[in-house]
Every structure is written in structure tokens, then in C-alpha cells.
Amino acid sequence: MRATVTEMGPLLLSRMLDLNDVQEGVLNVAFRVADDNGLALIDMKDLRALLDAIVPDTGKKSADGKEDPLASIRKAAQSFGNVTRRRSAPFSASFWCSRTRAAPSFFGEPALLLKDFMRIDRDGRGMINILVADQLLHSPRLYATFLLWMLSELFQELPEVGDLPKPKLVFFFDEAHLLFNDAPKSLMDKIEQVVRLIRSKGVGVYFVTQNPIDVPDRVLGQLGNRVQHALRAFTPRDQKAVAAAAETFRPNPKLDTAKAIMELGKGEALVSFLEGNGVPAMVERVVIRPPTGGGSGRSRRKSARRSWMRAR
């Protein structure tokens, strides 16, 4: 799975590379120059070459007397800001070695086509796509940035479809805390905007995390469906997590939500989904039915009889 540097954009790329304010400013200038001059940034080599090109030279001609072929690029860069050799110095060789170690295999072509996720079989049933991200998880920033890029691309590319009976695509983002760790305000604003509006594109988003306090309140408030498995409160932080999880549900007078969260067993969960009128349903304690896979009705019943949850 690959993406181009141009598609990633300066905001997400700054997040991935953990840039400071000066570096982010230079990167924004580079992207503006690339856009205005029709320059495609495919991989990190292209980006590095562009960053080298926008730095002003001494104005001298080359040895063969020809003018600087990059003069127009350098001039365009200066129209967006004072890009000097000193300002671009943080993008040194050591910087590229340390920050882009995991990026070469990610950036390039052919880029991922998100429409490939929305395939259906001959019977009109959707397909499950599993992103094997064990290697990406070795670089948490790259993993988080990639997930945010997918959301942003869906938001930009898909047309408005309103409130469909069922979504065209549903994303389940595991290790969701990686999306929000040390995220700057500009990135949090972007995440909140996409999460709030992407439902109108026919896309559902689920954030999967072990602790509900990993998801910021401003994002959590945009999520209508909740499935909470067991939490154990052994520390003050654990107790805070239990209280936070309980408060996110619509209260049920027949259920002590905070107590139930700590008593849930294997396969059990507290759930609350949006009702037909868009109002969250009261929290209920349920047993999750295991998937039975394909096959005939007889084979599915046989699988269900073997399930340990049948005894519950």
C-alpha cells in the first residue's frame, strides 16, 4: 500500500516527520511551489530535491555559462516567504536518515485507490479488507498519519450522499490512541472536521482502543455508536477511565453502568447505538454473537453449537 508525497500534503507530512514550526513553514512553501508549477512529488527523493531547489543560490552562472535552470523555482519560492539556506538547514542529511527511515517503502506509485476498498461480490455483498500494519506499527507516526490520510482522501473524493440506510464503507481503526498522541491543534481540528462530516459521504468510522480516555472529548462527542468491553480499575487512572466510559453512554435506570463495566466477562459488552431518529439508545448489557462465517445454514448452526458462549 503506497501513497505519493503530493497526496499526503504538508499538514500530515509535518506530523509524520515531527517537524518544528520553521521546518513546517519551509515545507508549506515547497508544496505551494510544487502546486503552482505543476510539479508532482512522488516520493521522498522528489521532496528532498525540491527543498534543495527552493534555496536561493549565489546568482552566478554555471561553468558552461548557462543560467540557473532552477531560477524560476527559486523565484517562486521567495514570493511565498523568505526561504534562506539557514532556514532550510534543519533538513540536513542526518534529518532525512533519522526521520524517513520507514518512509521509502511507503511513498511512491502506484498509489492506493480507496475505491478498491468498496468492492462487492456477485451477490452484492461487501468485502472485508484487512490492512496488515504490523510493520507500520514499528513507526507509530507513520501508521497514524497513514490512517488520517485515508480518512482525508475519502472525505475529499467521495460525493455527498446524505444519510444512507447503510454505509458504503466502514473503517475500524485499531490502536486509535496513536492518532491523537501529541497531535497539534491544527491536526486535531482536521480530525474533528472529518469525523463530524464523513458520515454524509456514506462512510462509518470506528475508533478501537483499550482505554476510552485515549480519544479526545471533542472527537468522542462526534461518535454515535459505542461498544465497551470490560475495564478493570486497579489504579486512579483506571478509575478515571471507568468513570469516563460510563459517562459517554445514555443512562439506563435499570443498569449501573460504571459497575457493569467492571463486571463484564468474556464476550460481554455494553452497547449503545443510534436509534432511527438519531438519538442514542439507552445503554444495554449484551453478549456479542461470534461470527459464523460462510457455508450452509447447517454448518453455521453447527459452529454456533460449538461456541462456548452458547452455554451463557
LUMLUMGU-29945 format. One line per 3 residues: their letters; for each residue x, y, z of C-alpha. Coordinates in pm, 1 decimal, padded with zeros to 6 digits. Example, Ala and Ser with C-alpha at 12.3 -4.5 7.8 and 13.67 -1.06 7.14 Angstrom:
residues 2
AS) 01230.0,-00450.0,00780.0  01367.0,-00106.0,00714.0
This chain:
residues 312
MRA) 00000.0,00000.0,00000.0  00150.1,00327.1,-00111.7  00074.3,00697.4,-00136.3
TVT) 00250.4,00988.4,-00301.6  00400.0,01281.3,-00113.9  00165.6,01517.4,-00300.7
EMG) -00141.1,01323.9,-00183.7  -00018.6,01322.6,00176.8  00002.6,01702.9,00187.9
PLL) 00208.4,01933.2,00411.3  -00005.9,01908.2,00725.9  00004.1,01529.8,00757.4
LSR) 00362.2,01510.6,00636.4  00467.3,01758.3,00904.3  00300.8,01535.1,01159.5
MLD) 00473.5,01224.3,01027.4  00818.7,01385.6,01025.0  00763.0,01561.9,01360.4
LND) 00865.8,01899.7,01218.8  00912.2,02217.2,01419.6  00749.5,02547.3,01319.4
VQE) 01039.5,02658.3,01098.2  01057.4,02326.1,00915.3  00679.4,02317.8,00868.5
GVL) 00689.2,02667.1,00718.7  00957.0,02568.0,00467.7  00759.7,02253.0,00381.1
NVA) 00445.3,02457.0,00314.6  00639.9,02684.0,00079.8  00771.6,02377.2,-00105.9
FRV) 00419.0,02241.3,-00156.7  00291.9,02579.5,-00276.3  00573.8,02599.8,-00530.0
ADD) 00503.6,02243.2,-00646.6  00130.9,02317.4,-00689.6  00186.7,02641.2,-00882.3
NGL) 00446.0,02487.5,-01112.9  00274.8,02153.4,-01174.1  00547.5,01953.7,-01001.3
ALI) 00449.6,01603.3,-00890.5  00606.0,01488.8,-00563.4  00603.5,01110.3,-00580.7
DMK) 00849.0,01001.6,-00312.7  01083.4,01148.0,-00053.6  01360.6,01190.5,-00311.5
DLR) 01137.2,01430.5,-00503.6  01059.7,01627.0,-00188.6  01423.7,01649.4,-00087.9
ALL) 01521.7,01766.9,-00437.1  01253.4,02037.1,-00427.7  01363.1,02158.7,-00085.1
DAI) 01719.3,02188.9,-00217.6  01593.2,02371.3,-00527.0  01396.8,02645.0,-00349.1
VPD) 01701.1,02770.3,-00157.7  01845.4,03083.9,-00324.4  02182.3,03040.7,-00493.0
TGK) 02458.7,03300.0,-00530.7  02319.5,03418.5,-00863.7  02628.0,03307.4,-01052.2
KSA) 02614.8,03128.2,-01385.2  02727.7,02771.3,-01422.8  03067.3,02678.9,-01564.4
DGK) 02928.5,02649.8,-01917.9  02775.1,02996.5,-01896.5  02412.6,02884.3,-01880.3
EDP) 02163.3,03039.5,-01647.4  02048.3,02851.5,-01339.5  01776.2,02609.3,-01465.6
LAS) 01604.3,02632.5,-01127.9  01590.6,03011.7,-01121.3  01212.8,03019.6,-01175.8
IRK) 01157.4,02771.6,-00893.0  01374.4,02971.5,-00654.4  01198.9,03294.5,-00751.5
AAQ) 00857.3,03137.4,-00696.2  00964.5,03019.5,-00350.7  01072.3,03369.3,-00248.6
SFG) 00726.2,03503.4,-00334.2  00580.8,03286.6,-00055.2  00835.6,03373.7,00211.0
NVT) 01197.6,03428.5,00293.5  01335.2,03081.0,00233.7  01706.3,03102.0,00308.7
RRR) 01976.6,02840.5,00331.4  01974.0,02891.2,00706.5  01600.7,02825.0,00731.3
SAP) 01630.8,02506.6,00528.8  01936.2,02389.0,00722.7  01723.6,02169.6,00958.6
FSA) 01653.6,01947.0,00655.8  02003.0,01804.1,00671.7  02125.6,01463.9,00560.5
SFW) 02106.9,01335.9,00917.1  01746.8,01460.0,00939.9  01639.9,01259.7,00634.6
CSR) 01814.8,00948.6,00762.9  01651.3,00964.6,01106.4  01300.1,01082.4,01011.5
TRA) 01234.2,00892.4,00690.1  01373.6,00550.4,00774.6  01031.5,00383.7,00733.4
APS) 00903.9,00612.6,00458.3  01084.6,00493.0,00141.7  00873.8,00178.2,00116.3
FFG) 00553.8,00374.9,00178.6  00582.5,00670.9,-00058.1  00568.4,00603.3,-00430.5
EPA) 00347.6,00474.5,-00708.7  00113.1,00316.6,-00785.3  -00075.3,00494.9,-00509.3
LLL) -00356.2,00330.3,-00316.1  -00700.2,00366.0,-00475.1  -00955.6,00390.4,-00198.1
KDF) -01233.3,00272.5,-00429.0  -01069.4,-00071.1,-00415.0  -01198.9,-00093.9,-00058.4
MRI) -01558.1,-00066.5,-00176.6  -01582.5,-00376.5,-00394.0  -01878.2,-00613.9,-00378.6
DRD) -01919.1,-00975.5,-00485.8  -02164.6,-01113.9,-00739.0  -02437.2,-01130.1,-00474.9
GRG) -02398.0,-00764.7,-00385.8  -02227.8,-00830.9,-00053.5  -01939.7,-00614.9,00060.2
MIN) -01587.0,-00736.6,00120.5  -01373.7,-00716.8,00431.6  -01030.1,-00562.3,00378.5
ILV) -00765.4,-00612.5,00646.8  -00463.9,-00383.4,00648.0  -00165.1,-00579.0,00775.7
ADQ) 00002.6,-00294.4,00964.6  00247.7,-00483.8,01184.5  00540.8,-00317.7,01007.3
LLH) 00376.5,00025.3,01009.1  00328.1,-00002.7,01385.7  00706.0,-00000.4,01427.2
SPR) 00675.5,00362.6,01318.2  00370.3,00491.4,01511.8  00372.9,00835.0,01349.3
LYA) 00374.0,00685.8,01001.1  00091.1,00448.6,01095.5  -00122.0,00727.2,01243.6
TFL) -00052.0,00959.6,00951.6  -00146.6,00690.9,00701.1  -00482.6,00634.0,00872.1
LWM) -00554.5,01006.1,00879.3  -00459.8,01031.2,00513.2  -00710.0,00758.7,00424.4
LSE) -00985.5,00942.2,00610.1  -00896.6,01272.1,00445.7  -00888.2,01116.9,00098.2
LFQ) -01231.5,00962.7,00148.8  -01366.4,01293.4,00271.6  -01231.8,01479.0,-00032.7
ELP) -01304.7,01223.6,-00304.1  -01646.1,01079.2,-00219.5  -01962.2,01271.4,-00315.1
EVG) -02227.1,01379.8,-00067.0  -02493.1,01108.3,-00035.4  -02679.1,01210.5,00279.2
DLP) -02792.2,00962.5,00543.5  -02789.3,00621.8,00372.4  -02973.5,00317.8,00517.0
KPK) -02631.6,00152.5,00542.6  -02284.8,00294.7,00477.3  -02084.2,00224.7,00163.2
LVF) -01769.7,00173.1,00369.3  -01686.7,00128.7,00737.8  -01340.3,00180.7,00883.9
FFD) -01224.1,00022.3,01207.9  -00904.9,00194.8,01325.9  -00714.5,-00016.7,01577.9
EAH) -00468.3,00138.8,01825.2  -00661.6,00463.2,01785.6  -00461.6,00639.9,02055.7
LLF) -00176.0,00669.4,01805.8  -00389.0,00912.3,01604.9  -00413.3,01160.2,01889.3
NDA) -00080.9,01133.1,02076.0  00085.8,01477.1,02076.4  -00132.0,01590.6,01786.2
PKS) -00111.9,01970.0,01729.9  -00428.7,02180.7,01732.3  -00434.7,02216.2,01352.3
LMD) -00433.8,01838.9,01313.0  -00698.9,01788.9,01581.4  -00918.8,02041.1,01400.8
KIE) -00876.1,01837.1,01082.4  -00961.6,01508.0,01256.7  -01271.0,01655.8,01420.6
QVV) -01393.2,01802.7,01091.4  -01352.4,01476.3,00902.0  -01515.0,01264.6,01174.3
RLI) -01807.9,01505.8,01201.1  -01881.1,01527.9,00828.3  -01768.3,01198.8,00677.5
RSK) -02098.6,01026.8,00759.1  -02260.0,01237.1,00486.3  -02020.3,01067.5,00242.7
GVG) -02162.1,00724.9,00329.2  -01864.1,00625.5,00546.1  -01869.7,00497.5,00903.3
VYF) -01570.3,00527.2,01136.7  -01497.8,00323.9,01449.7  -01201.1,00402.7,01674.5
VTQ) -01076.8,00092.2,01855.8  -00874.2,00149.4,02171.1  -00822.6,-00018.4,02506.5
NPI) -00898.8,00294.1,02704.4  -01180.2,00541.1,02626.2  -00981.0,00837.5,02760.0
DVP) -00737.7,00785.0,02472.2  -00994.0,00953.0,02242.9  -01023.6,01331.4,02299.1
DRV) -01363.1,01458.4,02413.6  -01406.2,01674.3,02102.5  -01379.2,01362.6,01884.0
LGQ) -01565.2,01131.2,02122.3  -01861.9,01367.5,02113.4  -01896.6,01307.7,01737.4
LGN) -01929.2,00929.3,01771.9  -02285.0,00797.6,01794.9  -02225.4,00421.9,01838.3
RVQ) -02038.9,00278.9,02135.9  -01929.0,-00073.4,02226.6  -01749.5,-00102.5,02560.2
HAL) -01584.5,-00423.1,02679.4  -01460.5,-00485.4,03032.7  -01236.1,-00240.3,03216.9
RAF) -01061.2,-00313.5,03545.8  -00997.6,-00030.4,03791.5  -00676.2,-00102.5,03981.2
TPR) -00523.2,00246.3,03971.8  -00656.8,00603.4,03992.6  -00611.9,00634.6,03615.9
DQK) -00812.7,00314.3,03565.1  -01090.1,00450.1,03784.9  -01094.8,00769.1,03581.5
AVA) -01122.0,00563.8,03262.9  -01418.0,00366.2,03400.7  -01597.9,00685.3,03504.3
AAA) -01529.1,00844.7,03164.1  -01658.3,00536.5,02979.3  -01975.9,00527.0,03188.2
ETF) -02048.9,00894.2,03127.8  -02035.5,00856.4,02749.4  -02342.4,00629.5,02749.8
RPN) -02705.2,00735.1,02768.5  -02807.3,00626.0,03121.0  -03029.7,00323.5,03173.3
PKL) -03223.5,00336.1,03503.9  -03208.1,-00045.1,03520.8  -02828.9,-00056.5,03495.2
DTA) -02538.2,00079.9,03699.8  -02311.4,00149.2,03403.0  -01986.0,00207.0,03593.0
KAI) -02033.5,-00110.0,03799.0  -02133.1,-00314.5,03494.8  -01818.1,-00213.5,03304.4
MEL) -01600.8,-00373.3,03573.4  -01814.3,-00688.7,03588.4  -01825.3,-00770.9,03216.9
GKG) -01698.9,-01116.2,03127.4  -01562.3,-01268.5,02808.5  -01777.4,-01186.8,02508.6
EAL) -01988.0,-00935.0,02700.3  -02013.7,-00563.5,02628.9  -02213.7,-00252.1,02700.0
VSF) -02359.3,-00112.2,02378.1  -02546.1,00196.4,02264.4  -02632.5,00266.7,01901.1
LEG) -02822.2,00545.7,01733.2  -03194.9,00488.5,01702.2  -03394.4,00567.2,01389.7
NGV) -03442.7,00929.9,01491.3  -03069.9,00980.7,01552.1  -03092.7,00968.1,01932.9
PAM) -02851.7,00732.4,02115.3  -03028.1,00431.9,02266.2  -03000.3,00363.2,02638.7
VER) -02700.3,00151.7,02728.8  -02761.7,-00223.3,02743.7  -02551.3,-00516.2,02863.4
VVI) -02526.6,-00780.3,02591.9  -02338.7,-01089.8,02481.3  -02163.7,-01048.9,02147.0
RPP) -02259.8,-01318.1,01896.9  -01949.9,-01466.0,01732.9  -01921.4,-01458.3,01353.8
TGG) -02005.8,-01792.1,01195.2  -01852.5,-01736.0,00851.6  -01995.1,-01863.3,00526.2
GSG) -02130.5,-02203.2,00440.0  -02474.3,-02353.7,00462.6  -02722.3,-02291.1,00739.5
RSR) -02642.2,-02634.0,00877.5  -02269.8,-02558.3,00907.1  -02343.7,-02223.2,01072.1
RKS) -02570.5,-02388.7,01328.6  -02301.0,-02646.6,01395.1  -02045.9,-02370.0,01456.0
ARR) -02286.6,-02192.6,01689.9  -02340.5,-02511.0,01893.4  -01964.4,-02541.6,01942.2
SWM) -01934.3,-02185.2,02069.4  -01863.3,-02153.2,02441.0  -02099.1,-01853.1,02452.2
RAR) -02396.7,-02078.3,02382.9  -02370.5,-02200.9,02740.5  -02423.5,-01846.6,02867.4
